[in-house]
Amino acid sequence: MKNLIDFFQKKGLIFKKFEPVDLKKYGIRKRVSVFNALTVDNKYMLIIFTSRKSRVLVKDAQSYEEVSELLSKSFSHGFKKKILITDAPVCAKAQSLLKSINWRIEIASL
């Protein structure tokens, strides 16, 4: 988690609140880390971090959006920004799908 915070500080983002989300509580068994963050200017961000060897496909992108919608309902607030951080390549179709629904994709090895 410290690596993620350092990563965002280099990008110029500072958070008031940065907490992990327990996906098991929502019945989701994914091998991703999900964080609910609140920026200094009071904007909620959803951050999904995944470390894998295989590329991110369209079905993965759709599941990330489903997680986003589920957490929006659960936390009773929307997310101003949604960010996917991965060290794997992203399929072109998945990338265009995520960008069309306002996701930001960061490829970084943390």
Rosetta silent file (secondary structure, phi, psi, omega in degrees, C-alpha in Angstrom):
SEQUENCE: MKNLIDFFQKKGLIFKKFEPVDLKKYGIRKRVSVFNALTVDNKYMLIIFTSRKSRVLVKDAQSYEEVSELLSKSFSHGFKKKILITDAPVCAKAQSLLKSINWRIEIASL
SCORE:     score description
SCORE:     0.000 S_00000001
   1 L     0.000  -35.881  178.367    0.000    0.000    0.000 S_00000001
   2 H   -60.965  -38.637  178.649    2.915    2.328    0.713 S_00000001
   3 H   -62.334  -39.294  179.397    4.124    1.786   -2.859 S_00000001
   4 H   -66.057  -42.818  179.768    0.762    2.890   -4.209 S_00000001
   5 H   -63.297  -42.599  176.774    0.718    6.035   -2.110 S_00000001
   6 H   -62.529  -39.480  178.311    4.248    6.898   -3.260 S_00000001
   7 H   -59.112  -44.624 -178.564    3.185    6.229   -6.860 S_00000001
   8 H   -74.157  -30.920  176.271    0.316    8.707   -6.557 S_00000001
   9 H   -64.744  -36.800  175.891    2.428   11.311   -4.796 S_00000001
  10 H   -65.285  -29.502  177.971    4.778   11.287   -7.783 S_00000001
  11 H   -83.042   -9.001  178.209    1.714   11.895   -9.972 S_00000001
  12 L    94.571   14.170  178.520    0.679   14.806   -7.760 S_00000001
  13 L  -104.097  128.497  177.763   -2.283   13.181   -5.982 S_00000001
  14 L  -121.464  137.801 -175.208   -2.538   13.412   -2.213 S_00000001
  15 E  -111.517  142.680  169.867   -5.234   11.600   -0.262 S_00000001
  16 E   -78.972  -41.262 -176.652   -7.055   12.412    2.955 S_00000001
  17 E  -135.629  134.733 -179.638   -8.261    8.849    3.237 S_00000001
  18 E  -144.550  101.443 -175.366   -6.887    5.730    1.552 S_00000001
  19 E  -130.112  142.267  177.680   -8.372    2.444    2.720 S_00000001
  20 E   -73.365  152.865  178.378   -8.464   -1.071    1.288 S_00000001
  21 E  -108.713  130.330  178.161  -11.795   -2.681    0.476 S_00000001
  22 L   -85.187  105.118 -176.493  -12.436   -6.256    1.605 S_00000001
  23 H   -71.187  -24.834  179.304  -13.920   -7.934   -1.470 S_00000001
  24 H   -63.791  -30.172  178.100  -14.789  -11.119    0.429 S_00000001
  25 H   -62.230  -29.052 -179.202  -17.333   -9.082    2.349 S_00000001
  26 H  -100.394    6.782  177.894  -19.151   -8.519   -0.950 S_00000001
  27 L    76.818   24.908 -179.331  -18.817  -12.110   -2.153 S_00000001
  28 L  -109.305  127.640  178.022  -16.156  -11.332   -4.761 S_00000001
  29 L  -116.281   78.341  177.015  -13.155  -13.593   -5.131 S_00000001
  30 L  -112.515  153.530  176.302  -10.804  -11.749   -7.413 S_00000001
  31 L   -94.779   60.753  177.916   -7.055  -11.562   -7.160 S_00000001
  32 L  -133.870  158.622  172.882   -7.010   -7.786   -7.138 S_00000001
  33 E  -107.439  131.149 -178.005   -6.537   -5.149   -4.491 S_00000001
  34 E  -119.502  135.802 -178.639   -9.241   -2.506   -4.337 S_00000001
  35 E  -129.187  140.438  173.650   -8.903    0.823   -2.548 S_00000001
  36 E  -104.608  119.077 -175.356  -11.390    3.539   -1.715 S_00000001
  37 E  -124.650  146.741  175.775   -9.597    6.896   -1.650 S_00000001
  38 E  -120.666  120.275 -178.148  -10.661   10.445   -0.844 S_00000001
  39 E   -78.336  171.687 -179.677   -8.542   13.221   -2.329 S_00000001
  40 L   -62.636  -33.844  178.978   -7.742   16.505   -0.634 S_00000001
  41 L   -91.774   28.337  171.905  -10.375   18.255   -2.767 S_00000001
  42 L    58.431   46.315  173.842  -13.068   15.759   -1.573 S_00000001
  43 L  -116.074  129.810  178.786  -13.338   13.567   -4.659 S_00000001
  44 E   -82.517  138.675  178.777  -13.779    9.834   -4.234 S_00000001
  45 E  -128.349  141.276  172.833  -11.565    7.559   -6.276 S_00000001
  46 E  -106.430  125.330 -179.295  -11.716    3.823   -6.849 S_00000001
  47 E  -120.612  122.916  176.621   -8.311    2.260   -7.369 S_00000001
  48 E  -113.231  124.003  178.887   -7.930   -1.323   -8.561 S_00000001
  49 E  -114.822  127.952  177.399   -4.432   -2.793   -8.482 S_00000001
  50 E  -134.666  137.798  177.324   -3.679   -6.083  -10.145 S_00000001
  51 L  -121.571  113.017 -177.354   -0.391   -7.857  -10.623 S_00000001
  52 L  -150.587  167.498 -179.764   -0.482  -10.637  -13.169 S_00000001
  53 L   -94.705  -34.961 -178.556    1.458  -12.104  -16.045 S_00000001
  54 L   -84.100  158.669 -174.963   -1.336  -12.497  -18.577 S_00000001
  55 L   -73.029  158.226  178.780   -2.925   -9.538  -20.294 S_00000001
  56 E   -82.169  120.232 -176.170   -6.066   -7.780  -19.112 S_00000001
  57 L  -101.008  177.329 -178.914   -8.946   -8.879  -21.347 S_00000001
  58 H   -62.436  -40.348 -179.623  -12.423   -7.485  -22.016 S_00000001
  59 H   -63.635  -33.112  175.661  -14.032   -9.868  -19.507 S_00000001
  60 H   -67.245  -43.243  179.635  -11.655   -8.535  -16.836 S_00000001
  61 H   -61.453  -40.980  178.381  -12.553   -4.959  -17.754 S_00000001
  62 H   -65.945  -38.435  179.393  -16.251   -5.779  -17.469 S_00000001
  63 H   -68.631  -33.839  177.106  -15.738   -7.393  -14.070 S_00000001
  64 H   -65.571  -38.086  177.759  -13.850   -4.301  -12.833 S_00000001
  65 H   -68.461  -36.549  176.072  -16.802   -2.131  -13.865 S_00000001
  66 H   -63.282  -41.642  176.621  -19.195   -4.501  -12.067 S_00000001
  67 H   -61.648  -41.403  179.050  -17.082   -4.181   -8.917 S_00000001
  68 H   -60.654  -45.781  179.797  -17.188   -0.407   -9.321 S_00000001
  69 H   -65.649  -40.885  179.170  -20.981   -0.364   -9.568 S_00000001
  70 H   -62.988  -44.060 -179.696  -21.357   -2.706   -6.596 S_00000001
  71 H   -70.525  -32.415  176.078  -19.081   -0.581   -4.424 S_00000001
  72 H   -60.988  -43.428  178.578  -20.824    2.637   -5.511 S_00000001
  73 H   -68.682  -39.699 -176.949  -24.117    1.236   -4.245 S_00000001
  74 H   -67.962  -42.641 -178.386  -22.531   -0.153   -1.092 S_00000001
  75 H   -85.100   -6.929 -178.521  -20.714    3.055   -0.109 S_00000001
  76 L    55.879   35.462  169.691  -23.696    5.202   -1.217 S_00000001
  77 L  -151.024  151.846  177.514  -21.466    7.552   -3.176 S_00000001
  78 L   -85.484  169.141  177.851  -20.155    7.575   -6.710 S_00000001
  79 L  -108.534  123.826  179.733  -16.533    7.607   -7.723 S_00000001
  80 L   -67.425  -41.587  178.578  -15.266   10.705   -9.522 S_00000001
  81 E  -129.915  145.181  175.611  -12.276    8.807  -10.902 S_00000001
  82 E  -127.334  126.682 -174.409  -11.658    5.109  -11.425 S_00000001
  83 E  -125.543  132.499  172.748   -8.103    3.938  -11.924 S_00000001
  84 E  -108.373  122.476  176.596   -6.753    0.536  -12.934 S_00000001
  85 E  -113.489  123.123 -177.833   -3.103   -0.035  -12.092 S_00000001
  86 E  -143.827  157.664  174.376   -1.549   -3.132  -13.594 S_00000001
  87 L  -107.417    3.813  179.056    1.840   -4.419  -14.620 S_00000001
  88 L   -98.716  157.053  175.157    0.388   -6.594  -17.377 S_00000001
  89 L   -67.531  152.418 -179.366   -0.350   -5.488  -20.924 S_00000001
  90 E  -111.425  129.055  177.543   -3.941   -4.435  -21.603 S_00000001
  91 L   -57.586  143.632 -176.890   -5.837   -5.768  -24.602 S_00000001
  92 H   -60.980  -39.648  179.370   -6.765   -3.008  -27.079 S_00000001
  93 H   -67.769  -39.313  178.218  -10.487   -3.813  -26.856 S_00000001
  94 H   -66.516  -39.316  179.479  -10.364   -3.800  -23.061 S_00000001
  95 H   -64.280  -44.066  179.570   -8.490   -0.510  -23.103 S_00000001
  96 H   -68.180  -35.067  176.666  -11.049    1.143  -25.380 S_00000001
  97 H   -64.050  -47.881 -179.393  -13.907   -0.242  -23.252 S_00000001
  98 H   -64.424  -40.315  179.408  -12.408    1.102  -20.033 S_00000001
  99 H   -67.433  -32.916  179.911  -11.652    4.485  -21.554 S_00000001
 100 H   -70.068  -23.167  177.571  -15.205    4.755  -22.900 S_00000001
 101 L  -108.014   28.019  170.485  -16.578    4.322  -19.361 S_00000001
 102 L    65.023   40.805  171.522  -14.127    6.859  -17.885 S_00000001
 103 E   -98.307  148.274  172.323  -11.445    4.598  -16.411 S_00000001
 104 E  -108.258  134.583 -177.452   -7.810    5.641  -16.331 S_00000001
 105 E  -111.437  125.860  176.533   -5.244    2.923  -16.971 S_00000001
 106 E  -119.428  125.772  176.228   -1.778    3.103  -15.446 S_00000001
 107 E  -104.503  112.720 -176.531    0.811    0.479  -16.341 S_00000001
 108 L  -151.703  146.760  174.955    3.392    0.320  -13.572 S_00000001
 109 L  -104.241  111.786 -177.032    5.288   -2.348  -11.702 S_00000001
 110 L  -105.640    0.000    0.000    5.033   -1.641   -8.003 S_00000001
